[in-house]
């Protein structure tokens, strides 16, 4: 008999037993487990809730209830249930791992990382736990710790998924050589790997291999339309081709996928400035400042948008703030170049601004494209 049929027959048998003894906690638990195993989540939920109503202190039933909540994507209720068990003295490693999952899917990455770490310390040392821990630490910008967790994940799993993510973390850490080697190895095995294509596309972009970069980012978006890195990368390739309308649309989508990511908002600001929309650029740079007030490039970009609007005093103030944070920021270099030429001659200033958006604003400084390409590496929060 196929397993599915065996499970169905067993479920029906226990349901029959329960009809004769509806308050039997042991039967309710076993039937709930069968429902959960068979994917009948509403019935499983009802069974475990009945157990808790009959025997409120049954920790196992609360744990199973949290598992059902997770399966139903009711992550807040799952987290509250699991935290209640832990606060009550339960130390089962599985509770901490499931709590980590409930917190992860609420984007509470620091708390989730703590839960996954305790789960590992208490005995759950598997690829799944290491994977989620690596993702949490990466989201928090804890790159060294994320790399260590990802190395551990790869040592257990040694598969395309773990090695691709290890490639991505290494790219964000600045180790382009290892990131590229890992990405190439993964893509030879799995050409559709999202993380490996993100690295390959970013490296191609840095080399100004625009067609290669576009191909990598488009391959990602064909599978994951919510991938912010890919939208940002695609936007940069379109910007390089002077396709400003589509570049702005792609970067806007990137910002929607990665809300609060200052680098994406800055890239969007420069794309709008490149398209001649200084007001829209100002709005994007101000949003970037709201996302990260300690990032010089946000203030430097704002200075560039303001000088383009001939708002000189405001531009100088924004440039001063940017320079205090990082004197080498691109926006200030651009603004300084514009101010050197401005001096009341708006036509000459406009020509300079147009040229600076396509070339290096001052000798020895990066071009706008080179500057923006750095935002494909996720900047740590700390």
N, C-alpha and C positions, 0 to 999 in steps of 0.2 A: 504494500500500500504506500503511495507517495506520502512524503512527510506532511504536506499540506492537508491531505485527507486524514492522516493520523491525528494531527493537531485538532482538526474540526471534530473528529469523533471523540477525542478526549475532552474537548471543551463541552460538547453536548452531554457527555456522561456526568461531568462535574456539575453542570447546570441542573441536570436531573436530580442529583444528590441534594443540591442546595434547595430545590423546590420542596423537599421534605424536611429540611432543617435550615430555614432562611437566615437564622442568626448564628450559624456556625462560622466563627471567625477563621478557623483553619481552612475551611472550604472556600470562603470568600477570598482569602489570600491566594489560594491555588488557582481559583478561577480567574482572579484578576491577573495573575501572572500569565495564564494561558491567553487571555484577551490581549494582553500587552505583546506577547510573543506573536500573536496573529495579526497585530496591527489594528485591532478593534479598540481604539483609544477611548471612545466615549464609554464603552462597557467597562473597560479597565478602570477608568476614572470613577465610575459609579461603585465598582466593587471595593476599591481602596477607601473611598469616602465612607462606605457603609462600615468597613472594618474600624475606621477611626471613630465613627459615631458609637460603635459598640464597645470599643476598647481604645479610648483616646490616647493612652500612653504607649501604644504599639509603635516603636520607632521604625521598625521595618516597613510598616504600612505608610508612614510619612515619607520614608525614602523612596518607596515605589511611586507614591503620589507625585513626588518631585520629578521622577523619571517620566511620568506621563505628561506633566506640565512641560518638560523640555521637548518631548515629542510633539506637543501641540503648539510649541513656540510661545508658551506663556511664561516667558523667562523671568519676569518680575516675581510671579508666584512661586516659581521653582526656587529662585534664590532665597526668598523669604522662608520657605519651608526648610530648605537645607541649612540655612543659617540658624534657624530655630533649633534644629537637631544638634548642630555643633555647639551652640550656646548652652544646650542642655547637657553637654558632656560627651556626646558621641564623637568618636575619633576615627571611624572607618575611613580609609583613604578614598574609597569610591565617593563618599559624600563630598569631600573636598574637590575631587576631580569634577563631579557634576556641578558643584557650586562654581567652579572655574568656568565651565561651559555657559552656565546661566548668566554669569557676569560678562563673559566675552561677548555674547550676542546682544548685550545691552551697551556694548562699547565701553565698559568699565574695565579698561585693560590693566591698570595697575593693580586693582583688587583681584582681578582674574589671575594675574601672574602670581600673586601671593598664594592663592588657593591651589594653583597647579604645582607650585613649589612644595607646599605642605603635602599634597597628595603624593608627590615623588618621594619625599622624605619618609612618608608613612608606608611606602611599599609599592606604589604604582609607578613603575619605571619602564614605560613602554613608548612606542613611537608616537601614539596619539597624544599622550600627555606632553611629550617633548615638542611636538609640532605646535600645539596651542600655546605653550609657554613661549616658544620662539616668536610666534606671531604677536603675542601680547607685548613682549619686551621690545620688539621692533616698532610697534605702534607708539610705544612710549619714548622712542628715541634712545633706548638703552642698547646701543649697537654692539658693544663688546659682549654683554650678557646675552643678547639675542643670538649673536654668532656662536657662543658656547652652547646654547640650547639647541641651535640648529645643527651644529656639528654632532651633538649627541643624537639628535633625531636621525641624521644621515647615517651615523654609525650603526643604528638599529635597523633602519628601513633599507638604506642603500638603494633607493629607487629614484625615479625621475622627479617625483614631487619634492622630496627632501633636498636633492641636489640642486634643483632649480631655485628653491627658496634660499638655499645657502648661497647660490650665485647672486641673488638679489641683495641679500644682506651684505655680502662682500662688496658689491657695487656701491651701496650706500656708505660703506666704511671707507671707500676710496681705493680699494684694492682692485683696480680695473683688470689687471692681468689674471688674477685667480677667478674673478667674476666671469671674464670672457671665456677662460678655459672650461669652467663648469657649464656655462650656457651652451657652448658648442657641443660638449659631450651629451648634454640632455637633449638638445635639438636633433642630434643624430639618431637618438632613440625615439624622441617624441617631438616632431616638428611643430605641434600645436601647443606646446607648453607655454602657458601664459607668462609665468615668471621668467623663464629663459628668454622668451621673445621680448619681454620688457627690457632685459639687460642687453640683448643683441641690438634692439632698436636704439637704445640710448647710446651705446658705443658707436653704432653707425652714424648717429646724429653728431656725435663729437668729432667724427672724422669727416663730417659733411657729405656722407654717403646718403643723400636724401632719399633716393629711390629704395635703398635697402632699409632705411629706417621706416619709411612709410609702409613697406611690405610687412615688417614685423608688427607695427602698431595696428595695422588693419587686420592682421591675423588674430591679434588679441581681441579686437572689438567685434569680430565675427562670432566670437564665443561669449565674450563678457562685455556687454554694452555699458556696464557700470564701472569699468576700469579707468580710474582717473588718470593714472600714469599714461596710459595709451592715448587718451584724449589729449592730454597735454603734449605728448610727443608728436602726435599727428598735427596738432595746432602749430607746433614749431616748424614742422616740415612745410606746412602750407604758408606760414609766414615767410620762410626762406624763399618760397616760390612767388612771393608778393601777392598771394591770394588772401588778401586781408579779411574779406568778408567771411570766408570759410574758416580762416584761422581763428577769428574772434568767436565764431560759433563753436568750434571745437574746444577752445579754451574756456568758454562759458560752461560747456558741458563738463569739462574737467573740474571746474570749481564746484559745480553741483554735486559731483561724485566725491569730491574731497573738500567739503565745507571747512573753512577756516585754515586751509593750507596757504600760507602767505606766499610761497613761491609761485603757485598757480595764479593767484590774484595779481602778483607783480608782472608775470608774463602776459596776463590779460591786459594790464594797464599799458605795457609797452606795445602790444599788438594794436590797441586802440590809438595810441599816440602815433604809431606807424601809419595808421589809416587816416590820420588827420583829425581824430576825435579827441581833442585835449580835455574836454569836459568829462567825457566818459572815462578817459585815462585817470583823471584826478579821482573820480569816484572809486575806481578799482584800487588805486594806491591807498586811498583812505581806508578802504575795507581791509587791505593788507595790514595797515597799521593797527586797526582794531584787532586783527587776528594775532599780531605779534608786534608789540610796541618796541621791542628791543632788537629788531632786525633792521639794520642800516639800509638795506635795499628798498624797504617800504618807504622810508622817508626820502631817500635819494630819488626814487621814482616820482614821488609827489613833487619834489623840487623841479624835476624835469617837466612835469605836466604844467606846473605853475609858470615856469619861465617861458614856456611855449605860449601861454596866455598873456604874456607881458606883465605878470603879477610879480614884479621883481623882489620887493621886500619880503613877500611871503615865500618866494622861492629861496631867497638867501636864508631865511629862518629854517626852512625844512632842510636845506643843505647843511646848516650848522649842526642840527640834531643828528643828521646822518653821519657827518664826519666825526662827531663825538663817539658814535658807536663803532664806526669803521671808516677811517679816512680813505680807504681804497674802494669804497662802494661805487658801482658803475654810474648810478644816477647823479651823484655829485660831480664825477668827472665830466659827464655829459653837460650838466648845468654850468659848470665852470667854463667849458668850451663855448657854450652859448653866450654866457655873460661877457666873455672876452670879445666877442664879435658884435654883441647887441648895440650898446652905446648909442641908442636912438635910431639905429638903422635897421628897421624891421625887415626889409626885403632881404638884406644880407643875413640877418639872423634866421629868417625862414629857410634860406638856402642851406645854411650851416646845419640847422636842425634836421632838414631832410637828408643831408649827406651823413650826418652823425648816426642816424637811425640805421644806415646801411654799412657804415664803415666804422673804424676805430675813432672815437671822439678826440683822443689825443694819442700821439705817438707812444707805442709801447703798451697801450691798454687793449683789452679784448674788444672784439666787435660785439654788437648787440646780440647777434645770434649765438656767439660763443658764451656770452654772459648768461643768456636765458637757458642754454642747454644744461647748465649746472643744476637747474631746478628739477631735473628728472631724477636726481639723487635726493631722496627724501631727507630734508634737513632735520636733525635731531631737535627735540623740543627743549632740551636742557642746554 
